[in-house]
Amino acid sequence: MSSDYQGNKNKRVGFEHAINGVKEAIKSERNLKIQMVISVIVTIMGIILHITPVEWAIIIITIGLVLSFEIMNTAIEKVMDYLAPEFNSSVGLIKDISAGAVFIAACTSVIVGSIIFLPKLFRLFF
Ligand SMILES: Nc1ncnc2c1ncn2[C@@H]1O[C@H](COP(=O)(O)OP(=O)(O)OP(=O)(O)O)[C@@H](O)[C@H]1O
């Protein structure tokens, strides 16, 4: 079945839609802005503390995981707001579960960051 969007489908290259999605998510989601600032700070710390290539790979995967989960959470929130804008306990639960996935990814990133950075910071200051 074709929908109204089919007429606009070929006006942009595939990744342009994705870049637009990232921009829109950043505009509308405060948490995503905070996570991006934290990602920049972590990257600067990685440069200053001379982390190894393997540590860079782990940090980059972790940052990608958190940002991707937050963007997916934003998409789920938007779908739910579109389909059911009124108060609904099932909608609330779906959003809570989606936020839970971000929370798990964020906790993982804190643990990974601590394992990589804390010993280096400790050596720097003590
Ligand atoms: N339509 C709704 N019905 C019931 N509860 C809702 C509804 N919309 C949101 N909630 C509750 O409010 C919480 C926050 O939802 P909201 O859509 O405001 O996301 P947000 O402020 O961007 O939060 P997040 O930090 O998870 O991104 C949800 O996790 C849910 O518990």
The ligand as a Gaussian input file, in Angstrom:
#p B3LYP/6-31G(d) Opt

LIG

0 1
 N        0.590000      10.074000      27.872000
 C        1.108000       9.701000      29.049000
 N        0.389000       8.974000      29.921000
 C        0.909000       8.590000      31.113000
 N        2.169000       8.875000      31.528000
 C        2.950000       9.587000      30.695000
 C        2.461000      10.048000      29.428000
 N        3.455000      10.746000      28.822000
 C        4.499000      10.709000      29.663000
 N        4.217000      10.017000      30.773000
 C        5.145000       9.771000      31.925000
 O        6.098000      10.817000      31.971000
 C        7.431000      10.317000      31.743000
 C        8.205000      11.302000      30.890000
 O        7.633000      11.312000      29.591000
 P        7.950000      12.437000      28.504000
 O        7.246000      12.107000      27.257000
 O        7.669000      13.759000      29.126000
 O        9.484000      12.225000      28.258000
 P       10.754000      13.103000      28.661000
 O       10.373000      14.225000      29.568000
 O       11.483000      13.417000      27.420000
 O       11.514000      11.998000      29.537000
 P       12.801000      11.117000      29.278000
 O       13.748000      11.571000      30.335000
 O       12.365000       9.691000      29.519000
 O       13.300000      11.327000      27.874000
 C        7.223000       8.941000      31.083000
 O        8.313000       8.078000      31.327000
 C        5.933000       8.469000      31.733000
 O        6.181000       7.927000      33.026000

